[in-house]
Amino acid sequence: MPNPVATAKRFANPAAFTPFFSIRAGKLHCERVPLDRIAAHVGTPAYVYSRAAISAAYRSLDRAFAGANGIPHTICYSVKANSNLSILRLLARLGSGFDIVSGGELERLRRAGVSPRKIVFSGVGKTREEIRAALRAGILLFNVESAAELEILAAEAARLKKVAAAGIRVNPDVEAGGHPHISTGHHRHKFGVDWHDARRLYLAYKDSRWIRWQGISAHIGSQILSAAPFRRAIARLADYVRELRREGIALKYLDFGGGIGVRYSSESPLDLRAYAAAISRAVRPLGCHLLLEPGRVIVGPAGVLLMRVLYTKTNHGKTFVVVDAAMNDMLRPALYGAVHPITIAAHVAAAFRPASVAARPAVPARVDIVGPVCETGDCFLRDWPLGEVNSGDLLALWGAGAYGMVAASNYNSRPRAPEILVDGSRFRLIRRRESFTDIVRGE
Protein backbone atom coordinates (compact mmCIF):
# COMPACT_ATOMS: atom_id res chain seq x y z
CA MET A 1 0.00 0.00 0.00
CA PRO A 2 1.33 3.48 -0.82
CA ASN A 3 2.22 5.81 2.04
CA PRO A 4 -1.23 6.48 3.53
CA VAL A 5 -0.31 9.79 5.16
CA ALA A 6 1.06 11.23 1.91
CA THR A 7 -1.96 9.94 0.01
CA ALA A 8 -4.43 11.37 2.52
CA LYS A 9 -2.71 14.77 2.37
CA ARG A 10 -2.95 14.77 -1.41
CA PHE A 11 -6.69 14.05 -1.27
CA ALA A 12 -7.23 16.77 1.30
CA ASN A 13 -7.11 18.96 -1.82
CA PRO A 14 -9.47 17.14 -4.22
CA ALA A 15 -8.51 19.39 -7.13
CA ALA A 16 -5.13 17.65 -7.13
CA PHE A 17 -7.02 14.48 -8.02
CA THR A 18 -9.64 15.95 -10.36
CA PRO A 19 -10.67 19.55 -11.02
CA PHE A 20 -14.34 18.58 -10.86
CA PHE A 21 -14.36 18.06 -7.10
CA SER A 22 -13.54 20.76 -4.55
CA ILE A 23 -13.95 21.73 -0.92
CA ARG A 24 -16.05 24.82 -0.27
CA ALA A 25 -17.08 26.08 3.16
CA GLY A 26 -15.75 22.87 4.67
CA LYS A 27 -17.86 20.59 2.45
CA LEU A 28 -16.87 18.43 -0.49
CA HIS A 29 -18.56 19.43 -3.75
CA CYS A 30 -18.98 17.59 -7.05
CA GLU A 31 -18.97 20.36 -9.63
CA ARG A 32 -21.18 22.93 -7.87
CA VAL A 33 -23.24 20.55 -5.75
CA PRO A 34 -22.37 19.85 -2.09
CA LEU A 35 -22.26 16.11 -1.59
CA ASP A 36 -24.06 16.28 1.75
CA ARG A 37 -27.07 17.69 -0.11
CA ILE A 38 -27.08 14.62 -2.38
CA ALA A 39 -26.69 12.29 0.60
CA ALA A 40 -29.58 13.97 2.38
CA HIS A 41 -31.75 13.51 -0.72
CA VAL A 42 -30.95 9.89 -1.69
CA GLY A 43 -29.32 8.42 1.41
CA THR A 44 -26.10 6.44 1.64
CA PRO A 45 -24.28 4.51 0.35
CA ALA A 46 -24.58 6.20 -3.04
CA TYR A 47 -22.49 6.57 -6.18
CA VAL A 48 -22.05 10.11 -7.49
CA TYR A 49 -20.56 10.94 -10.91
CA SER A 50 -19.51 14.20 -12.53
CA ARG A 51 -20.86 14.68 -16.03
CA ALA A 52 -18.18 17.26 -16.79
CA ALA A 53 -15.40 14.90 -15.66
CA ILE A 54 -16.59 12.10 -17.93
CA SER A 55 -16.94 14.44 -20.91
CA ALA A 56 -13.51 16.00 -20.33
CA ALA A 57 -11.79 12.62 -20.06
CA TYR A 58 -13.36 11.37 -23.28
CA ARG A 59 -12.45 14.53 -25.17
CA SER A 60 -8.87 14.52 -23.86
CA LEU A 61 -8.25 11.02 -25.19
CA ASP A 62 -10.01 11.77 -28.48
CA ARG A 63 -7.95 14.96 -28.99
CA ALA A 64 -4.73 13.08 -28.24
CA PHE A 65 -5.33 10.94 -31.34
CA ALA A 66 -6.81 13.70 -33.49
CA GLY A 67 -4.00 16.26 -33.48
CA ALA A 68 -1.74 17.27 -36.35
CA ASN A 69 -0.16 13.81 -36.32
CA GLY A 70 -3.45 12.04 -35.68
CA ILE A 71 -4.82 8.95 -37.39
CA PRO A 72 -8.33 7.69 -38.16
CA HIS A 73 -9.62 6.28 -34.89
CA THR A 74 -12.71 5.41 -32.89
CA ILE A 75 -12.86 5.34 -29.12
CA CYS A 76 -14.99 2.33 -28.19
CA TYR A 77 -15.82 2.88 -24.53
CA SER A 78 -15.56 -0.34 -22.52
CA VAL A 79 -19.11 -0.83 -21.25
CA LYS A 80 -18.03 -3.14 -18.44
CA ALA A 81 -16.34 -0.23 -16.63
CA ASN A 82 -19.65 1.49 -15.92
CA SER A 83 -22.77 0.46 -17.81
CA ASN A 84 -25.40 2.88 -16.49
CA LEU A 85 -27.72 3.82 -19.36
CA SER A 86 -27.38 7.55 -18.69
CA ILE A 87 -23.60 7.34 -18.92
CA LEU A 88 -23.81 5.31 -22.13
CA ARG A 89 -26.13 7.93 -23.64
CA LEU A 90 -23.77 10.72 -22.56
CA LEU A 91 -20.81 9.03 -24.26
CA ALA A 92 -22.86 8.26 -27.38
CA ARG A 93 -23.68 11.96 -27.69
CA LEU A 94 -19.95 12.70 -27.52
CA GLY A 95 -19.42 10.40 -30.51
CA SER A 96 -18.12 7.32 -28.73
CA GLY A 97 -18.21 3.79 -30.03
CA PHE A 98 -18.55 0.91 -27.56
CA ASP A 99 -16.83 -2.34 -26.64
CA ILE A 100 -19.03 -5.07 -25.15
CA VAL A 101 -18.37 -8.47 -23.61
CA SER A 102 -21.89 -9.87 -23.23
CA GLY A 103 -25.34 -9.99 -24.72
CA GLY A 104 -26.60 -7.99 -21.76
CA GLU A 105 -24.27 -5.12 -22.64
CA LEU A 106 -25.48 -5.31 -26.25
CA GLU A 107 -29.06 -4.91 -24.98
CA ARG A 108 -28.01 -1.95 -22.81
CA LEU A 109 -26.64 -0.19 -25.87
CA ARG A 110 -29.79 -0.94 -27.84
CA ARG A 111 -31.84 0.66 -25.07
CA ALA A 112 -29.45 3.62 -25.02
CA GLY A 113 -30.08 4.17 -28.74
CA VAL A 114 -26.55 3.33 -29.90
CA SER A 115 -26.03 2.33 -33.54
CA PRO A 116 -24.87 -1.31 -33.85
CA ARG A 117 -22.27 -0.08 -36.34
CA LYS A 118 -20.43 1.50 -33.40
CA ILE A 119 -20.21 -1.73 -31.37
CA VAL A 120 -17.27 -4.13 -31.06
CA PHE A 121 -17.93 -7.49 -29.36
CA SER A 122 -14.99 -8.86 -27.35
CA GLY A 123 -14.90 -11.54 -24.65
CA VAL A 124 -13.57 -15.05 -24.28
CA GLY A 125 -16.90 -16.82 -23.69
CA LYS A 126 -19.51 -15.56 -26.15
CA THR A 127 -22.49 -17.91 -26.25
CA ARG A 128 -24.21 -19.04 -29.42
CA GLU A 129 -27.25 -16.95 -28.44
CA GLU A 130 -25.12 -13.83 -27.88
CA ILE A 131 -23.37 -14.31 -31.23
CA ARG A 132 -26.74 -14.72 -32.93
CA ALA A 133 -28.09 -11.54 -31.35
CA ALA A 134 -25.03 -9.53 -32.39
CA LEU A 135 -25.23 -10.86 -35.96
CA ARG A 136 -28.87 -9.89 -36.19
CA ALA A 137 -28.05 -6.43 -34.87
CA GLY A 138 -25.29 -5.93 -37.45
CA ILE A 139 -22.42 -4.88 -35.16
CA LEU A 140 -19.17 -3.42 -36.47
CA LEU A 141 -16.77 -6.19 -35.46
CA PHE A 142 -16.46 -9.50 -33.60
CA ASN A 143 -13.15 -9.99 -31.78
CA VAL A 144 -12.84 -13.78 -31.89
CA GLU A 145 -10.91 -15.46 -29.04
CA SER A 146 -10.75 -19.16 -30.01
CA ALA A 147 -11.02 -21.57 -32.93
CA ALA A 148 -14.21 -23.03 -31.43
CA GLU A 149 -15.81 -19.59 -31.22
CA LEU A 150 -14.90 -18.91 -34.84
CA GLU A 151 -16.62 -22.13 -35.91
CA ILE A 152 -19.81 -21.09 -34.13
CA LEU A 153 -19.63 -17.58 -35.56
CA ALA A 154 -19.31 -18.98 -39.09
CA ALA A 155 -22.14 -21.46 -38.51
CA GLU A 156 -24.51 -18.85 -37.09
CA ALA A 157 -23.64 -16.38 -39.85
CA ALA A 158 -24.45 -19.03 -42.45
CA ARG A 159 -27.69 -19.89 -40.66
CA LEU A 160 -28.79 -16.26 -40.65
CA LYS A 161 -27.25 -15.57 -44.07
CA LYS A 162 -25.34 -12.62 -42.63
CA VAL A 163 -21.64 -12.02 -43.24
CA ALA A 164 -19.76 -11.60 -39.96
CA ALA A 165 -17.14 -8.85 -39.84
CA ALA A 166 -14.45 -10.35 -37.64
CA GLY A 167 -10.94 -10.14 -36.30
CA ILE A 168 -8.95 -12.32 -33.94
CA ARG A 169 -7.82 -11.20 -30.53
CA VAL A 170 -4.14 -12.05 -30.55
CA ASN A 171 -2.27 -12.66 -27.32
CA PRO A 172 1.00 -10.71 -27.86
CA ASP A 173 2.68 -12.31 -24.80
CA VAL A 174 3.27 -8.94 -23.17
CA GLU A 175 2.73 -8.84 -19.42
CA ALA A 176 1.16 -5.66 -18.03
CA GLY A 177 -1.44 -4.46 -15.56
CA GLY A 178 -1.64 -3.17 -12.01
CA HIS A 179 -2.63 -6.55 -10.49
CA PRO A 180 -2.35 -10.19 -11.67
CA HIS A 181 -6.15 -10.37 -12.03
CA ILE A 182 -6.19 -7.50 -14.56
CA SER A 183 -3.18 -8.52 -16.64
CA THR A 184 -4.53 -10.13 -19.81
CA GLY A 185 -1.88 -10.24 -22.53
CA HIS A 186 0.51 -13.02 -21.41
CA HIS A 187 0.46 -16.55 -22.77
CA ARG A 188 -0.74 -18.00 -19.45
CA HIS A 189 -3.88 -15.85 -19.46
CA LYS A 190 -7.23 -17.06 -20.80
CA PHE A 191 -7.60 -14.25 -23.32
CA GLY A 192 -6.78 -14.26 -27.00
CA VAL A 193 -5.01 -16.65 -29.35
CA ASP A 194 -1.26 -16.97 -29.83
CA TRP A 195 -0.01 -15.73 -33.17
CA HIS A 196 0.85 -19.13 -34.63
CA ASP A 197 -2.74 -20.32 -34.19
CA ALA A 198 -4.26 -16.97 -35.12
CA ARG A 199 -2.36 -16.89 -38.39
CA ARG A 200 -3.59 -20.38 -39.22
CA LEU A 201 -7.20 -19.34 -38.57
CA TYR A 202 -6.91 -16.21 -40.67
CA LEU A 203 -5.65 -18.30 -43.60
CA ALA A 204 -8.18 -21.10 -43.09
CA TYR A 205 -11.11 -18.67 -43.32
CA LYS A 206 -9.53 -16.39 -45.91
CA ASP A 207 -12.08 -17.32 -48.57
CA SER A 208 -15.01 -18.02 -46.25
CA ARG A 209 -18.40 -16.95 -47.54
CA TRP A 210 -19.60 -15.95 -44.07
CA ILE A 211 -16.49 -14.59 -42.33
CA ARG A 212 -15.05 -11.35 -43.59
CA TRP A 213 -11.70 -10.56 -41.98
CA GLN A 214 -11.82 -6.91 -41.02
CA GLY A 215 -9.50 -6.56 -38.03
CA ILE A 216 -7.03 -7.77 -35.48
CA SER A 217 -7.16 -7.10 -31.77
CA ALA A 218 -5.00 -7.11 -28.64
CA HIS A 219 -5.61 -6.04 -25.05
CA ILE A 220 -2.73 -6.54 -22.65
CA GLY A 221 -4.18 -5.53 -19.29
CA SER A 222 -5.67 -2.81 -17.18
CA GLN A 223 -4.41 0.02 -14.95
CA ILE A 224 -1.16 0.24 -16.95
CA LEU A 225 1.06 3.16 -15.95
CA SER A 226 4.05 2.64 -18.25
CA ALA A 227 4.22 3.19 -22.01
CA ALA A 228 6.75 0.38 -22.48
CA PRO A 229 4.29 -2.57 -22.63
CA PHE A 230 2.04 -0.63 -24.99
CA ARG A 231 4.99 0.02 -27.32
CA ARG A 232 6.02 -3.65 -27.30
CA ALA A 233 2.49 -4.87 -27.97
CA ILE A 234 1.69 -2.42 -30.78
CA ALA A 235 4.97 -3.26 -32.53
CA ARG A 236 4.10 -6.96 -32.52
CA LEU A 237 0.55 -6.30 -33.68
CA ALA A 238 1.84 -4.14 -36.55
CA ASP A 239 4.14 -6.98 -37.63
CA TYR A 240 1.16 -9.35 -37.67
CA VAL A 241 -0.85 -6.95 -39.87
CA ARG A 242 2.03 -6.76 -42.36
CA GLU A 243 2.41 -10.54 -42.39
CA LEU A 244 -1.29 -11.03 -43.12
CA ARG A 245 -1.12 -8.44 -45.88
CA ARG A 246 1.63 -10.46 -47.54
CA GLU A 247 -0.77 -13.43 -47.44
CA GLY A 248 -3.46 -11.41 -49.21
CA ILE A 249 -5.49 -10.48 -46.11
CA ALA A 250 -5.81 -6.71 -45.83
CA LEU A 251 -7.34 -5.61 -42.55
CA LYS A 252 -9.35 -2.43 -42.05
CA TYR A 253 -9.26 -2.19 -38.25
CA LEU A 254 -6.55 -2.51 -35.65
CA ASP A 255 -8.12 -2.80 -32.20
CA PHE A 256 -5.57 -2.01 -29.51
CA GLY A 257 -7.84 -2.43 -26.50
CA GLY A 258 -7.60 -0.19 -23.46
CA GLY A 259 -5.76 -0.42 -20.17
CA ILE A 260 -4.62 3.17 -19.52
CA GLY A 261 -4.11 3.59 -15.78
CA VAL A 262 -5.44 6.33 -13.53
CA ARG A 263 -4.41 7.82 -10.20
CA TYR A 264 -6.07 6.13 -7.25
CA SER A 265 -3.50 7.09 -4.62
CA SER A 266 0.12 7.80 -5.52
CA GLU A 267 0.20 6.56 -9.12
CA SER A 268 1.60 8.66 -11.96
CA PRO A 269 -0.69 8.19 -14.99
CA LEU A 270 0.58 8.14 -18.55
CA ASP A 271 0.72 11.34 -20.54
CA LEU A 272 -2.06 10.80 -23.07
CA ARG A 273 -0.34 12.74 -25.84
CA ALA A 274 2.84 10.69 -25.51
CA TYR A 275 0.80 7.48 -25.43
CA ALA A 276 -1.15 8.52 -28.54
CA ALA A 277 2.01 9.52 -30.38
CA ALA A 278 3.65 6.13 -29.73
CA ILE A 279 0.59 4.20 -30.92
CA SER A 280 0.05 6.45 -33.93
CA ARG A 281 3.65 6.05 -35.12
CA ALA A 282 3.18 2.29 -35.31
CA VAL A 283 -0.30 2.32 -36.85
CA ARG A 284 -0.01 5.15 -39.40
CA PRO A 285 2.15 3.21 -41.94
CA LEU A 286 -0.38 0.37 -41.91
CA GLY A 287 -3.28 2.53 -43.12
CA CYS A 288 -5.59 0.90 -40.58
CA HIS A 289 -8.42 2.54 -38.65
CA LEU A 290 -7.48 2.40 -34.96
CA LEU A 291 -10.02 1.18 -32.41
CA LEU A 292 -9.43 1.82 -28.70
CA GLU A 293 -11.35 0.33 -25.77
CA PRO A 294 -10.79 2.61 -22.75
CA GLY A 295 -13.04 2.39 -19.72
CA ARG A 296 -11.38 3.25 -16.43
CA VAL A 297 -9.56 6.33 -17.74
CA ILE A 298 -12.87 7.86 -18.86
CA VAL A 299 -15.09 7.17 -15.86
CA GLY A 300 -12.84 6.11 -12.96
CA PRO A 301 -11.83 9.49 -11.51
CA ALA A 302 -15.29 10.93 -12.27
CA GLY A 303 -17.03 9.12 -9.42
CA VAL A 304 -17.10 8.84 -5.64
CA LEU A 305 -18.92 6.44 -3.34
CA LEU A 306 -20.62 8.27 -0.48
CA MET A 307 -20.94 6.53 2.88
CA ARG A 308 -21.78 7.49 6.43
CA VAL A 309 -20.02 6.58 9.66
CA LEU A 310 -22.17 4.23 11.70
CA TYR A 311 -19.93 3.58 14.69
CA THR A 312 -16.36 3.65 15.92
CA LYS A 313 -14.98 0.92 18.14
CA THR A 314 -11.64 -0.11 19.60
CA ASN A 315 -10.35 -3.66 20.12
CA HIS A 316 -7.01 -4.01 21.95
CA GLY A 317 -5.84 -0.63 20.75
CA LYS A 318 -7.05 -1.14 17.17
CA THR A 319 -9.70 1.41 16.10
CA PHE A 320 -12.35 0.63 13.53
CA VAL A 321 -14.60 3.08 11.75
CA VAL A 322 -17.70 1.16 10.69
CA VAL A 323 -19.48 2.68 7.68
CA ASP A 324 -22.75 1.89 5.92
CA ALA A 325 -21.08 0.96 2.60
CA ALA A 326 -19.60 -2.50 2.20
CA MET A 327 -17.77 -4.88 -0.10
CA ASN A 328 -21.06 -5.66 -1.85
CA ASP A 329 -21.17 -1.97 -2.90
CA MET A 330 -17.48 -1.62 -3.88
CA LEU A 331 -15.65 -4.91 -4.39
CA ARG A 332 -12.25 -3.70 -5.60
CA PRO A 333 -10.52 -3.36 -2.20
CA ALA A 334 -11.54 -6.90 -1.20
CA LEU A 335 -10.93 -8.43 -4.65
CA TYR A 336 -7.69 -6.71 -5.66
CA GLY A 337 -6.43 -5.06 -2.49
CA ALA A 338 -7.11 -1.84 -4.39
CA VAL A 339 -6.42 1.39 -2.53
CA HIS A 340 -9.23 3.92 -2.80
CA PRO A 341 -8.58 6.94 -0.56
CA ILE A 342 -11.43 7.90 1.77
CA THR A 343 -11.83 11.42 3.08
CA ILE A 344 -14.38 13.33 5.13
CA ALA A 345 -17.01 14.93 2.87
CA ALA A 346 -19.00 16.68 5.60
CA HIS A 347 -19.37 16.50 9.38
CA VAL A 348 -22.84 15.87 10.73
CA ALA A 349 -24.43 18.79 12.56
CA ALA A 350 -23.74 18.68 16.31
CA ALA A 351 -27.45 18.41 17.08
CA PHE A 352 -27.60 15.03 15.34
CA ARG A 353 -24.58 13.45 17.05
CA PRO A 354 -25.12 10.72 19.62
CA ALA A 355 -24.93 11.91 23.24
CA SER A 356 -21.95 9.61 23.86
CA VAL A 357 -19.76 11.49 21.36
CA ALA A 358 -18.83 14.28 23.75
CA ALA A 359 -17.39 11.83 26.27
CA ARG A 360 -15.50 9.75 23.72
CA PRO A 361 -11.77 10.37 23.22
CA ALA A 362 -10.58 11.58 19.82
CA VAL A 363 -10.13 8.96 17.12
CA PRO A 364 -6.46 7.92 16.87
CA ALA A 365 -4.25 8.83 13.93
CA ARG A 366 -4.78 5.52 12.10
CA VAL A 367 -8.00 3.54 11.71
CA ASP A 368 -9.39 0.64 9.71
CA ILE A 369 -12.45 1.65 7.67
CA VAL A 370 -14.76 -1.34 7.46
CA GLY A 371 -18.26 -2.21 6.31
CA PRO A 372 -21.10 -4.14 7.93
CA VAL A 373 -20.91 -7.27 5.74
CA CYS A 374 -20.12 -10.40 7.73
CA GLU A 375 -16.66 -10.99 6.21
CA THR A 376 -13.23 -10.05 7.56
CA GLY A 377 -12.39 -8.99 4.01
CA ASP A 378 -15.05 -6.27 4.16
CA CYS A 379 -12.41 -3.61 4.76
CA PHE A 380 -11.86 -0.56 2.58
CA LEU A 381 -8.62 0.70 4.16
CA ARG A 382 -6.28 -0.36 6.94
CA ASP A 383 -4.27 2.02 9.15
CA TRP A 384 -5.73 5.00 7.34
CA PRO A 385 -5.24 8.57 8.64
CA LEU A 386 -8.89 9.56 8.41
CA GLY A 387 -9.02 12.19 11.13
CA GLU A 388 -11.58 12.51 13.88
CA VAL A 389 -15.05 11.39 12.84
CA ASN A 390 -18.36 10.87 14.58
CA SER A 391 -21.42 8.77 13.86
CA GLY A 392 -23.31 10.33 10.97
CA ASP A 393 -20.31 12.00 9.33
CA LEU A 394 -20.28 11.73 5.55
CA LEU A 395 -17.25 10.15 3.86
CA ALA A 396 -16.25 9.87 0.19
CA LEU A 397 -14.37 6.98 -1.39
CA TRP A 398 -12.44 8.25 -4.42
CA GLY A 399 -11.98 6.80 -7.90
CA ALA A 400 -15.29 4.95 -7.76
CA GLY A 401 -16.52 5.70 -11.28
CA ALA A 402 -15.18 2.48 -12.83
CA TYR A 403 -15.68 -1.11 -11.69
CA GLY A 404 -17.74 0.01 -8.72
CA MET A 405 -21.49 -0.24 -9.23
CA VAL A 406 -21.09 -2.71 -12.11
CA ALA A 407 -19.57 -5.25 -9.71
CA ALA A 408 -22.03 -4.61 -6.87
CA SER A 409 -24.08 -7.48 -5.46
CA ASN A 410 -26.84 -8.22 -2.97
CA TYR A 411 -24.57 -10.17 -0.63
CA ASN A 412 -26.04 -10.26 2.89
CA SER A 413 -29.35 -9.28 1.22
CA ARG A 414 -28.18 -5.70 0.97
CA PRO A 415 -29.88 -3.51 -1.65
CA ARG A 416 -27.62 -2.04 -4.29
CA ALA A 417 -26.86 1.66 -4.04
CA PRO A 418 -28.36 4.44 -6.16
CA GLU A 419 -26.36 6.33 -8.79
CA ILE A 420 -26.45 10.09 -9.26
CA LEU A 421 -25.16 12.21 -12.13
CA VAL A 422 -24.14 15.80 -11.34
CA ASP A 423 -24.34 18.45 -14.05
CA GLY A 424 -23.13 21.85 -12.86
CA SER A 425 -25.38 22.96 -10.02
CA ARG A 426 -27.94 20.21 -10.59
CA PHE A 427 -28.04 16.48 -9.98
CA ARG A 428 -30.39 13.70 -10.98
CA LEU A 429 -30.99 10.12 -9.97
CA ILE A 430 -29.87 7.78 -12.77
CA ARG A 431 -30.47 4.56 -10.82
CA ARG A 432 -32.74 4.32 -7.81
CA ARG A 433 -31.80 2.43 -4.69
CA GLU A 434 -33.04 -1.15 -4.74
CA SER A 435 -35.82 -2.24 -2.43
CA PHE A 436 -36.13 -5.60 -0.74
CA THR A 437 -38.84 -6.41 -3.30
CA ASP A 438 -36.26 -5.86 -6.05
CA ILE A 439 -33.87 -8.26 -4.33
CA VAL A 440 -36.34 -11.16 -4.11
CA ARG A 441 -38.27 -10.50 -7.34
CA GLY A 442 -36.82 -13.49 -9.17
CA GLU A 443 -37.14 -15.95 -6.27
N, C-alpha and C positions, 0 to 999 in steps of 0.2 A: 504494500500500500504506500502511495506517495506520502510525503511529510504532511500529516493532517493539519498541523498548525499553519504552515505556509499556505496550504490549500484553502483553509477556512478564511485566512486573511484576504486572499485573492477574491473570494466570493462575498466578502463583506462589501465589496464594490461590484455589484452585478454588471455594470457596464463593461468591466474588464472581461466578462464572459460573453455577453451579448449586449449590444446597444439598445435592445428592445425591452430590457428590464432595468428598473432603477429604484432607488430608495428615495422617497419624498415624505417629509414630515414623519420620519421614523417608520414608514410602512413601505413594504415592497410593492411595486407597481409592475404590471405587464402593460406595455405601451402607456396609456394614460388612465388605466383602471387599477385602483388599489385592490390587491388580492384578497384582503379581508372582506371587501364588499362582495366579491364573488363567493367566498366561503360562506358568508352569511346568507346568501341567496340560494345556493345549491347544496350546502353542507360539505362535509369532508368524509373520506378522501375524495379528491377530484383532480382531474387532469385539466390543465389550462394551457392553451397554445396561442402564440402570437401570429396573427395573419401576416403582419409586416415582416416578421423574421423569416417565415417560410418563403414569402415572395422574394425577399432580398437574397436568400441563399440560392434559390433556383436561378435567379437572374445573374448572380455572380458566376456560377458555374457555366451558364449558357454563354455569357460574355467572354469567359476565358477561352472558349473554343471558337468564338465568332469574330475575333479581332482581325488585324491586318494579315496575320499569318494563319487565319482560321481555316477550317475544313468543313465540308458538309457533315452535319451531325444531328442526332436527335437524342435528347435526354429522355430516357425511359424510366421514369420514377419507379423505384422498387416498392410495390404495393405492400409487401409484407412488413415494411418498416412502420407504417401507420396507415391503416386502410379505412379510416372514417370517411364516409361519403362526402362530407363537406370539404375535407381536405383534398380528396380526389378531384372534386369539381373545381376547387381553387387552382390546382395545378393544371388541370385541363384548360382552364381559361388563360393560363400563362403560356400555353402552347406545348405542354409536356406530352410525351408518349409515356407508356407504362410497361413495366415488366411484371409478369404474374407467375405464380408457381402452383396455382390450383384452379379448379373450376369455380370455387367460391369467389375467388378474386376476379375471375372473368365476369361473373354475375354482378359483382359490385361495380365494375366499370360499366357494364351495360346500364345499370340503374343510375349511374352518374352521368350517362349520356355521352360516353367516350366512344369515338369511332374505332371499330375493330382494327382498322388499318394502322392504328397507332399502338398496337398491343403485341408484345413479344412474350412467348410462353416458354419459360425455363422450368427446371425442376427435374429431379432424378426419378420421380415415381408417378408420372402422369398415368391416369387410368384410361382405359378404352373409352369410357363415357366422357371424360374430360377432353380427350383428343377429338372425339366426335363433335362435342359442343363447340370447340374452338374452330374446327373445320367448317362447321355450319355458319359460324359467325364471320369467317373470312379474315382471320387475324393476319398481321404482317409477317410473322416469322415464328416457326417452332425451333427451339434450341434442343436438339435431340441429345440424349445422354447415354444411350446404349443401343446395341444392335437389335435387341428384342423390342425396344420402343420403336425403332425405325421400321421394323416389320409391321407392327400394329398400325403405325401412322400410314404406311403405304396401303395396308389392307383397308383401313377405314376410308382413306381418300378414294380408293377404287370403288368401295361400296357406295359412297356418296357422290361419286363422279366429280370430285373436286380436287384440283391439283394443290398439293401442300407445299407452300414455300418453307424451306427448311435449311438449317445449318446444323453442324455438330458442335457441341460443347467439348472443346479439347482441354485435357488436363495438361498444362504446360510444365508440370513438375517444379513449380516455384512455390516455396513455402513462405506464407505471409499471414498477418492477422494478429490482433491484439490478444488472443486467447486460443488455445488449441481447438475449442469448439467452434470458432469462427474462421479458422484457416481452412481453405477449400481447394487449393490448387496443387497439392502434392499428390504423388502417386498412391499414397496410402489412404487418401480420402475417397469418399463414396462418389464424388461428383466427377462428371466428364468422362472422356474416353482418351486413352493415350494415343499419341499421334500415329503410331504404326497401325493400330486398329481403325482409327478415324480415316486415315488415308484409304485403307482398303474399302471402307463403307462408301466413301465418296465415289470411288471408281466403280464399285459394284452397282450403284444406283445412278450412275452418270446418265444413262439413257432411259431411266424409268419414265413411264407415262404419267405417274401420279406423284412423284417427288421431284420438285424443282429446286436444285441447290442454289440458294440465294446468299448464304452467309456462313460464317464461322464464329465461334464464341469462346470466351475464356473468362473465368471469374476466379481470382486467386485467394480471396479472403475478405475480411471485414475489419474495420477500425485500423487501417494501415496508415502509418505515420511517416514512412520513408518512401522516397521515389524509386529507390533501387529495385525493389521487386516488380514494380510496375514496368520499369524500363526493360528488365530481363524478360518479362512475360510478353510485352508487346513486340519485342524483337523476334521472339520465337514464333509468335502468331503471324507476323509479317512474312517470315520465311515459309510458313505453311501455305499462306495465300499464294506466294510466288510459285511454290512447288505444284499446287493444284492448277494454276494457270498454265504451267508447262504441260500438264496432262489434259488440257482442253476444258477445264472447269473454271470459269470466270465468276467470281463471287461479287455480289453487289454490296453486301453489308459485312462489316467487321464489328462484332459486338464484344466490347472489352469489359463488360460487367461494371461493378462499382467497387466499393471497399474503402473509399476515402475516409480517413479517421477524423474525429472531432475532439475538442477539449472537454473532458469530463472533470479532470482535476488539475494535473500538472503537465498534461501532454502538450506538445507543440505540433499543431496540425500542419499539413502540407500547404505550401503556397499554390493556390489554384492555377495561377498563370504559368508557373514553372511546370506543374504537372501537365497542363494542357499543351504546353510547348513540346514537352518530351513525347507525348502520345502523338501529337500532330506530325512531328518530324518523321515518325515511323510509318504513319498511315498515309500521308499525303502522296508519296510516290506510287502507292498501290491503286489510287483512284477509287477507293472504297468509301461508302457512306458509313461514318462512325456511329455506332449505337453505344450509349452509356447507361448503366443501371444504378444510379446513386439512390440511396434511401436515407441513411443516417445523417449524411452531411446536409441534407435539405431540411429535415424535420427535427433532428435530435436536439440541438440547442434551442429550438423554438418552444419547448414545452417544459413545464414544471408539474410536479405532483404535490398538491396541497394536502396537508395532514395536520391534525391537532394533537397536542399532548394530552394523553389521558391521565397518566400517573407518573411519578418518579418513585423509585425504590432503591434501596441499598442492601446488597448481600455481601457480608464479609469485606466491606470496603469497596466493593464494585457497585457503581451507580448505573441504573438503567433508566432511560426515558422511554416509556411505553406510549406509542402513538396509535392512532386509529387506522392508519394504513398498514398493509401487511404484504408478505411475499406473494399473495394471490393477486394483489394490485400491481406490484412491480417486482418481477421475478429476477431481473438481471443480477442484483447483489447475491442472491442465494444460488443462482445457476452458474454465474461466471466469476463470482467474487468481485463484481464490478463496483467501482467506487463512484458513487453519485453524492457530491457534497450536499449537505442539508444545512440550511440557515434559518434564522428566525424571520418570518414574514411580518408578523405583528403580534404584540403582546395583548392578551385579553384585558379588558377593562377591570380595574381593581374590584369593582362592585360584583363581578362575576367569579372572582377567585374563591376557592374553598377557604373556609375559616382557618383550616390548619396551616395554610401557606405562611402566614405571618410568623408562626413559631418554628417553621422548618429552616434548618441551616441552608446556606447557599449551595447550589449544585456545584460539585467539584469541577476541576478544569477539564477532565476527560470523562465521557459517558459512552455507553453503548445505546444506540437508538434502535429499538426493537418494536415489532408488531405484535398483535394479539393472537396470531395463528399458533396452534399447538405444535410447533416445531422449533427446535433449537436453532435451525438455520434461518428462522424468520428474524433476521437481523440486517438492518440497512447499513450501519456503520459501527465499528468498534473503536473505543478510545478516541472519540471524536470531541474536539473542543467546541461544543455547542454554545456555551454560555449559560447563564442562569435562565431557567424556564419554569413556568408554572402550568398547572392543569388548565387547559383551554387555550394556551398560546398556539398560534398558527405557525407552522413550519413549511418550508418549500424544499423539495428534493429537485435538484437541477439536472438538466440534460435528459428529461423524461419524454421528449417528443417522439423518439424512435424506440421500438421494441419494448414499449411500456404497456399501454392498453391492449395492444394486439396479442400479448402473451398472458393477459389476465385470465383468471379462472374463478370458479365458485368454490374453491377449496374451503372447508369448514362451513359450507353453506353461506358464504359471504356474498352479498350482491356486488356486482361489478360497478365501478365508479362511473360518474358522469364525465363527459368531456365538454369543454367550453372553448370557444374561439373568440379571441379578443380582436377588435378592429378599432384602433384609435381609442376613443373614449367610451365605446360601447362593447358589450359582450353578448353572446348568445349561446344557448345550450345546443350542442350538436349531437349529443347522445345523453339521454336521460339516465338517471341512476336506476338500476334494476330493482325490482320488487321481489319479494319471496315468491309471488305467483309466477314471475318470469323464470325464476330458478327451477321450479318444479313443473313447468308447463309440459315438458315432454315426458314426464314420468307417469 
